[in-house]
Amino acid sequence: MREQMLAAEKVKALEWRDNALYLLDQRLLPQHEHWQRYETAAEVALAIREMRVRGAPAIGVAAAFAVVLAAQKLVDSPVSTWSAALAADFALLAESRPTAVNLFWALQKMRDCLAIAVQQAQPLPILAAQAVAILNDDREANMQTAQLGLQVIREASAASQHVMTHCNTGALATAGFGTALGVIRAAYLDGLVSCVHVNETRPWLQGSRLTAWELVGEGIPSVLNVDSAAAHLMAQGKITWVIVGADRITANGDVANKIGTYQLAVLARYHQVKFMVVAPSSTIDMQLSSGTAIPIEERNGEEILYIGEQRVAAQIDAFNPVFDVTPADLIDVIVTERGIVMQPNQQKMHALMQDN
């Protein structure tokens, strides 16, 4: 199975080469595949803010390499000045997206590495190695979660099934195979998925633009639906799993994910559809006791008032939260590379994070 999964890796969201970070501009997909070269931390912070790169794991990886870009500008400066000189870049990157905890996790990894690196004569290779390790670790975590998620689906039913997913949790959102979409990929390769129902995911349409693009490119049977068709589809009795990613998971198992996830969980519970959350352990924030403490990013209302440059709404104010919080008691299983948590709660989440 792992060999099949590796062969299925066809899409990349970012690359580090020639001492620069290259990002696939996800705003332009699927019409245009445009790679942009970035050479400063400020440029990467803007790319994160403007959603040229998105998905919690991919944001974390991009931020790690942004720190390396900032450090490259300091090679002629005394090493003793690096920590102070990089403080503004760390702050700028931290401000780019407030909800995705992988961003802050990756930046902390780079801070810890910097504290060690500045004690060496050549700190830059140490920082670059740490960023590469963050990328490789996320890719490996994707593979592990995919196999664990497949195990859960297989144990629930050996029949080929219809599943639903929301937003984009594939290779475009990570350093490799994907989180929720990685599980779906693995289940398809194992013959357990006959159709993927893709929510369009308003207002940025990550489902119709990105997830659909990934699935169609791999020949995985799929169909696109408007977000508000989810209840109707579940009522038909065909969908057995809703499988989504996460931008932050708190100590009690509450999950922040793309806006619309919470209502899917409510619908899934009513229709007796199983609900799976798939994320790397770097998404788990044990410092927050529950989802009520998660900062929820709100974006400019113009994103829902306009399509391109054409206004489609009346002259009205818009409320545009990017995420919502799904309570743990609506989640059947959380899958991470560390293990599987059925019916998550504080005790089980603590055990997951302590046992590894």
C-alpha positions as CSV (number, residue, x, y, z in Angstrom):
1,M,0.0,0.0,0.0
2,R,2.8,2.5,0.9
3,E,4.3,2.0,-2.6
4,Q,1.0,2.7,-4.2
5,M,0.7,5.8,-2.0
6,L,4.1,7.1,-3.0
7,A,3.3,6.5,-6.6
8,A,0.1,8.6,-6.1
9,E,2.1,11.7,-5.0
10,K,1.8,13.9,-8.0
11,V,1.0,17.4,-6.6
12,K,3.2,19.8,-4.7
13,A,2.3,23.1,-3.0
14,L,5.9,24.3,-2.4
15,E,9.5,23.6,-3.2
16,W,12.8,24.7,-1.7
17,R,15.6,25.0,-4.3
18,D,18.3,27.4,-5.3
19,N,18.2,29.0,-1.9
20,A,14.7,30.2,-2.5
21,L,11.1,29.1,-1.7
22,Y,8.8,28.4,-4.7
23,L,5.1,28.4,-4.1
24,L,2.3,27.2,-6.4
25,D,-0.2,30.1,-6.4
26,Q,-3.3,28.4,-5.3
27,R,-5.5,31.4,-6.1
28,L,-5.0,30.7,-9.8
29,L,-5.9,27.0,-9.8
30,P,-7.2,25.1,-11.7
31,Q,-7.0,27.5,-14.7
32,H,-3.3,28.3,-14.3
33,E,-0.4,26.5,-12.6
34,H,1.9,29.4,-11.7
35,W,5.0,28.9,-9.6
36,Q,6.4,32.0,-7.9
37,R,9.9,32.4,-6.4
38,Y,10.2,34.0,-2.9
39,E,13.4,35.4,-1.5
40,T,12.3,37.3,1.7
41,A,10.3,36.4,4.8
42,A,8.0,39.4,4.1
43,E,7.1,38.1,0.7
44,V,6.2,34.7,2.2
45,A,4.1,36.3,5.0
46,L,2.1,38.2,2.3
47,A,1.7,35.0,0.3
48,I,0.3,33.2,3.4
49,R,-2.0,36.2,4.2
50,E,-3.3,36.3,0.6
51,M,-3.8,32.6,0.5
52,R,-1.4,31.9,-2.3
53,V,-0.3,29.1,0.0
54,R,-2.9,27.7,2.4
55,G,-3.7,24.7,4.4
56,A,-2.4,24.5,8.0
57,P,0.6,22.1,7.4
58,A,1.7,23.9,4.2
59,I,1.6,27.2,6.0
60,G,3.8,25.9,8.7
61,V,6.3,24.6,6.2
62,A,6.3,27.8,4.2
63,A,6.9,29.8,7.4
64,A,9.9,27.6,8.4
65,F,11.6,28.3,5.0
66,A,10.7,32.0,5.3
67,V,12.9,32.1,8.5
68,V,15.7,30.6,6.4
69,L,15.2,33.3,3.8
70,A,15.4,36.0,6.5
71,A,18.6,34.4,7.9
72,Q,20.2,34.3,4.5
73,K,20.2,38.1,4.5
74,L,22.3,38.1,7.7
75,V,25.2,36.0,6.6
76,D,27.5,39.0,6.7
77,S,26.3,40.1,10.1
78,P,27.8,38.9,13.4
79,V,26.0,35.7,14.6
80,S,25.4,37.3,18.0
81,T,23.0,39.7,16.3
82,W,20.9,37.2,14.5
83,S,18.3,36.5,17.2
84,A,17.4,40.2,17.5
85,A,17.6,40.8,13.8
86,L,15.1,38.0,13.1
87,A,12.6,39.0,15.7
88,A,10.6,41.2,13.3
89,D,10.4,38.5,10.7
90,F,9.2,36.0,13.3
91,A,6.5,38.5,14.3
92,L,5.5,39.3,10.8
93,L,5.1,35.6,9.9
94,A,3.1,34.9,13.1
95,E,0.6,37.7,12.2
96,S,-0.1,36.2,8.7
97,R,-2.8,33.8,9.8
98,P,-4.1,33.6,13.4
99,T,-6.0,30.3,13.6
100,A,-3.8,27.6,12.0
101,V,-1.6,26.4,14.9
102,N,0.9,24.7,12.6
103,L,2.2,28.1,11.8
104,F,3.1,28.9,15.4
105,W,4.3,25.3,15.9
106,A,6.8,25.6,13.0
107,L,7.9,29.1,14.0
108,Q,8.6,27.8,17.6
109,K,10.6,25.0,16.1
110,M,12.7,27.5,14.1
111,R,13.1,29.7,17.2
112,D,14.4,26.7,19.2
113,C,16.7,25.8,16.4
114,L,18.0,29.4,16.1
115,A,18.9,29.4,19.8
116,I,21.2,26.5,19.1
117,A,22.4,27.6,15.7
118,V,23.7,30.9,16.8
119,Q,26.2,29.1,19.0
120,Q,27.8,27.7,15.9
121,A,30.2,29.3,13.4
122,Q,27.8,28.6,10.5
123,P,24.2,28.7,11.8
124,L,22.5,29.0,8.4
125,P,22.9,25.3,7.3
126,I,21.4,24.3,10.7
127,L,18.3,26.5,10.2
128,A,17.9,25.2,6.6
129,A,18.2,21.6,7.8
130,Q,15.5,22.2,10.4
131,A,13.1,23.6,7.8
132,V,13.7,20.6,5.5
133,A,13.1,18.4,8.5
134,I,9.7,20.1,9.1
135,L,8.8,19.5,5.5
136,N,9.9,15.8,5.5
137,D,8.3,15.1,8.9
138,D,4.9,16.5,7.6
139,R,5.2,14.4,4.5
140,E,5.9,11.3,6.6
141,A,3.1,12.1,9.0
142,N,0.7,12.3,6.0
143,M,1.6,8.8,5.0
144,Q,1.2,7.5,8.5
145,T,-2.2,9.2,9.0
146,A,-3.4,7.9,5.7
147,Q,-2.7,4.3,6.6
148,L,-4.3,4.7,10.1
149,G,-7.4,6.4,8.6
150,L,-7.6,3.6,6.1
151,Q,-7.5,1.1,8.9
152,V,-10.5,2.8,10.6
153,I,-12.6,2.8,7.4
154,R,-11.7,-0.8,6.7
155,E,-12.7,-1.9,10.2
156,A,-16.0,-0.1,9.9
157,S,-17.0,-1.7,6.6
158,A,-15.3,-3.6,3.8
159,A,-17.7,-2.3,1.2
160,S,-16.9,0.4,-1.3
161,Q,-18.4,3.6,0.0
162,H,-19.4,7.2,-0.8
163,V,-17.5,9.8,1.4
164,M,-17.8,13.5,1.7
165,T,-15.0,16.0,2.3
166,H,-14.9,19.8,2.8
167,C,-12.3,22.4,1.8
168,N,-8.9,21.1,0.5
169,T,-6.8,18.8,2.7
170,G,-4.7,17.2,0.0
171,A,-1.2,17.6,-1.3
172,L,-1.9,21.3,-1.9
173,A,-2.5,21.8,1.8
174,T,0.5,19.9,3.1
175,A,4.0,18.8,2.3
176,G,2.9,15.7,0.5
177,F,0.1,13.2,0.4
178,G,-2.5,15.1,2.3
179,T,-4.4,14.7,5.6
180,A,-8.2,14.0,5.1
181,L,-7.7,13.7,1.4
182,G,-4.7,11.4,2.0
183,V,-7.0,9.0,3.9
184,I,-9.5,9.2,1.0
185,R,-6.7,8.5,-1.5
186,A,-5.5,5.5,0.5
187,A,-9.1,4.2,0.9
188,Y,-9.6,4.5,-2.8
189,L,-6.4,2.6,-3.6
190,D,-7.7,-0.1,-1.2
191,G,-11.0,-0.3,-3.0
192,L,-13.1,1.2,-0.2
193,V,-14.2,4.4,-1.9
194,S,-16.4,4.4,-5.0
195,C,-17.2,8.2,-5.0
196,V,-16.0,11.3,-3.3
197,H,-18.6,14.1,-2.7
198,V,-16.7,17.4,-2.8
199,N,-18.2,20.4,-1.0
200,E,-17.5,23.5,-3.1
201,T,-16.4,25.4,0.1
202,R,-17.5,29.0,-0.1
203,P,-16.2,31.6,-0.5
204,W,-12.7,30.7,-1.8
205,L,-14.0,27.5,-3.4
206,Q,-11.1,25.3,-2.2
207,G,-13.3,22.2,-2.9
208,S,-14.3,23.0,-6.4
209,R,-11.0,24.6,-7.4
210,L,-8.4,22.5,-5.5
211,T,-9.8,19.3,-4.2
212,A,-11.7,18.6,-7.4
213,W,-8.5,19.3,-9.4
214,E,-6.5,16.9,-7.3
215,L,-9.1,14.1,-7.5
216,V,-9.7,14.5,-11.2
217,G,-6.0,14.5,-11.9
218,E,-5.7,11.1,-10.2
219,G,-8.8,9.6,-11.8
220,I,-10.6,9.2,-8.5
221,P,-14.4,9.1,-9.0
222,S,-15.8,12.3,-7.6
223,V,-18.7,14.8,-7.9
224,L,-19.0,18.4,-6.8
225,N,-21.9,19.8,-4.9
226,V,-22.8,23.1,-3.3
227,D,-22.2,23.3,0.4
228,S,-25.9,23.5,1.2
229,A,-26.6,20.1,-0.6
230,A,-24.8,18.2,2.2
231,A,-28.0,17.4,4.2
232,H,-29.8,16.3,1.1
233,L,-27.0,13.9,0.1
234,M,-26.8,12.5,3.6
235,A,-30.6,12.0,3.7
236,Q,-30.3,9.7,0.6
237,G,-28.3,7.3,2.7
238,K,-25.4,6.9,0.4
239,I,-22.7,8.7,2.4
240,T,-21.0,6.7,5.2
241,W,-18.2,9.1,6.2
242,V,-17.5,12.8,6.3
243,I,-13.7,13.2,6.4
244,V,-12.2,16.6,7.1
245,G,-8.9,18.2,8.2
246,A,-8.2,20.6,11.0
247,D,-6.4,23.9,11.6
248,R,-6.3,23.5,15.3
249,I,-7.4,20.8,17.8
250,T,-7.6,21.7,21.5
251,A,-6.8,19.6,24.6
252,N,-10.4,18.3,24.8
253,G,-10.7,17.3,21.2
254,D,-12.6,20.3,19.9
255,V,-11.6,21.1,16.3
256,A,-11.3,24.3,14.4
257,N,-11.6,23.8,10.6
258,K,-12.8,25.6,7.5
259,I,-16.2,27.4,8.0
260,G,-19.0,24.9,7.4
261,T,-17.3,22.0,9.1
262,Y,-19.4,22.4,12.3
263,Q,-22.7,22.2,10.4
264,L,-21.5,19.1,8.6
265,A,-20.8,17.4,11.9
266,V,-24.3,18.3,13.2
267,L,-25.8,16.9,9.9
268,A,-23.6,13.8,10.1
269,R,-24.8,13.0,13.7
270,Y,-28.4,13.4,12.7
271,H,-28.1,11.2,9.7
272,Q,-25.8,8.6,11.5
273,V,-22.9,9.3,9.2
274,K,-19.5,8.8,10.7
275,F,-17.3,11.9,11.1
276,M,-13.5,11.7,10.9
277,V,-10.9,14.5,11.5
278,V,-7.4,13.9,10.1
279,A,-4.5,16.1,11.1
280,P,-0.8,15.9,12.1
281,S,-0.1,16.1,15.8
282,S,1.5,19.6,15.1
283,T,-2.2,20.7,14.8
284,I,-3.0,19.8,18.4
285,D,-2.7,22.7,20.8
286,M,-2.6,21.3,24.3
287,Q,-2.3,24.8,25.7
288,L,-6.0,25.5,24.9
289,S,-8.5,23.6,27.0
290,S,-11.4,23.9,24.5
291,G,-12.5,25.3,21.2
292,T,-14.0,28.4,22.8
293,A,-10.4,29.7,23.2
294,I,-9.4,29.4,19.6
295,P,-9.0,32.7,17.8
296,I,-11.2,32.6,14.7
297,E,-9.9,34.6,11.7
298,E,-12.3,36.9,10.0
299,R,-11.5,38.1,6.5
300,N,-12.7,41.0,4.4
301,G,-16.4,40.9,3.6
302,E,-15.6,41.7,0.0
303,E,-14.7,38.0,-0.5
304,I,-18.4,37.1,-0.3
305,L,-19.8,40.4,-1.7
306,Y,-17.9,40.1,-5.0
307,I,-17.0,37.4,-7.5
308,G,-13.8,38.7,-9.0
309,E,-14.4,42.4,-9.5
310,Q,-18.1,42.0,-10.0
311,R,-20.3,42.8,-7.0
312,V,-23.0,40.1,-6.7
313,A,-24.6,41.2,-3.3
314,A,-26.9,44.0,-2.4
315,Q,-25.5,47.0,-0.4
316,I,-25.2,45.1,2.9
317,D,-22.4,44.3,5.4
318,A,-20.9,40.9,5.3
319,F,-19.8,38.5,8.1
320,N,-16.9,36.4,6.8
321,P,-15.4,34.0,9.4
322,V,-12.9,31.6,7.9
323,F,-13.2,28.8,10.5
324,D,-15.7,27.3,12.9
325,V,-15.3,25.0,15.9
326,T,-16.7,21.5,16.0
327,P,-17.2,20.1,19.5
328,A,-15.5,16.9,20.3
329,D,-18.7,15.1,21.1
330,L,-19.7,15.4,17.4
331,I,-16.5,13.7,16.3
332,D,-16.3,9.9,15.9
333,V,-12.5,9.7,15.4
334,I,-9.4,11.9,15.2
335,V,-6.6,10.4,13.3
336,T,-3.0,11.6,13.6
337,E,0.4,10.1,12.9
338,R,0.7,9.4,16.6
339,G,-2.4,7.3,16.7
340,I,-6.2,7.1,16.5
341,V,-8.5,8.7,19.1
342,M,-12.1,7.3,19.1
343,Q,-14.8,9.6,20.6
344,P,-12.1,12.2,21.6
345,N,-12.1,13.8,25.0
346,Q,-9.5,15.5,27.3
347,Q,-8.3,12.3,28.8
348,K,-7.8,10.6,25.5
349,M,-6.1,13.6,23.9
350,H,-3.7,13.8,26.8
351,A,-2.9,10.1,26.5
352,L,-2.2,10.5,22.8
353,M,0.2,13.4,23.3
354,Q,1.9,11.8,26.3
355,D,2.4,8.3,25.0
356,N,4.6,9.2,22.1
